């Protein structure tokens, strides 16, 4: 896949450990089947993980049936762009890696919002 990031350069990997991405290829690639638009590469924080659980998406509890070990603060993960925007409004948006965030995120959030929370 020759995807671009929000900076207009080739999309860089987000995480291989834990293995992330809609396609579980380590990158925040997306296509029409990715209804959640998992395109924002973010570093997990306690505040965000708690917020996500409170919204009904527990990212901490291991789910071995899905080969998911659960996330912890410091892990990188491809988040749904809408969830990141919701977290931003709730003041718990996790830091993002711009070079690893797919340019499709710009349909939901602005580059300025992402840059204000940049980890790279």
C-alpha positions in Angstrom: 0.0 0.0 0.0 1.4 3.4 -1.0 -0.5 5.5 1.6 0.5 9.0 2.7 0.5 10.3 6.2 -1.0 13.6 7.4 2.3 15.4 6.4 2.0 14.2 2.8 4.9 11.8 3.0 4.8 8.0 2.9 3.0 6.4 5.8 5.4 5.0 8.4 4.7 2.0 10.7 2.9 2.6 13.9 3.6 -0.5 16.0 4.6 -4.1 15.5 4.5 -4.9 19.2 1.6 -4.8 19.9 0.7 -5.5 16.3 -1.7 -2.8 15.3 -3.7 -1.5 12.3 -7.0 -2.6 10.8 -5.1 -5.1 8.7 -2.8 -6.0 11.6 0.2 -5.1 9.5 1.7 -2.6 11.9 0.5 0.4 10.0 -2.6 2.6 10.1 -3.7 1.5 6.6 -7.4 1.7 5.7 -9.9 0.9 3.0 -13.7 0.9 2.5 -14.0 -2.2 4.9 -12.5 -0.2 7.8 -15.8 1.3 9.0 -14.0 2.7 12.1 -11.3 4.4 10.1 -8.4 3.2 12.3 -6.0 5.8 11.1 -4.6 7.8 14.0 -1.3 6.4 15.4 -1.4 7.3 19.1 0.6 6.5 22.2 -1.7 5.1 24.9 -2.1 7.0 28.2 -3.9 6.0 31.4 -6.4 8.8 30.8 -7.2 7.7 27.3 -7.5 4.0 28.1 -9.9 4.8 31.0 -11.9 7.1 28.7 -12.1 4.5 26.0 -13.3 1.9 28.5 -15.9 4.3 29.8 -17.2 4.8 26.2 -17.6 1.0 25.9 -14.3 0.1 24.2 -12.1 -1.7 26.6 -8.6 -1.7 25.1 -6.9 -3.0 28.3 -8.5 -6.4 28.9 -6.7 -9.2 26.9 -8.9 -10.9 24.4 -6.9 -14.1 23.4 -9.7 -15.2 21.0 -8.8 -12.2 18.9 -5.1 -12.5 19.5 -5.3 -9.2 21.5 -3.1 -9.0 24.6 -4.6 -5.7 25.8 -2.9 -2.3 25.7 -1.0 -0.5 28.4 0.2 3.1 28.7 3.1 3.7 26.3 1.8 1.3 23.6 1.3 2.6 20.1 -2.1 1.8 18.5 -4.1 2.8 15.4 -7.2 4.5 16.8 -10.4 5.4 15.1 -10.3 9.0 14.0 -13.7 9.7 15.5 -12.7 8.3 18.9 -9.5 10.4 18.9 -11.7 13.5 18.1 -14.1 12.6 21.0 -11.1 12.2 23.3 -9.8 15.6 22.2 -13.2 17.2 23.1 -12.9 15.4 26.5 -9.4 16.7 27.1 -7.9 13.2 27.1 -6.6 12.9 23.5 -3.4 10.7 23.5 -0.3 11.9 21.7 -0.1 11.1 18.0 2.7 10.1 15.7 2.2 12.3 12.6 4.4 10.3 10.3 2.4 7.1 11.2 -1.1 8.7 11.0 -2.9 8.1 7.7 -4.0 11.2 5.7 -7.6 10.0 5.9 -7.6 11.3 9.5 -7.8 14.8 8.0 -11.4 14.1 7.0 -12.2 14.0 10.7 -9.7 16.2 12.5 -7.4 19.1 11.4 -3.7 18.9 11.0 -3.4 21.7 13.6 -5.3 19.6 16.1 -3.0 16.6 15.4 0.2 18.8 15.5 -0.9 20.2 18.9 -0.8 16.6 20.2 2.2 15.4 18.2 4.6 12.9 19.9 7.1 13.1 17.0 
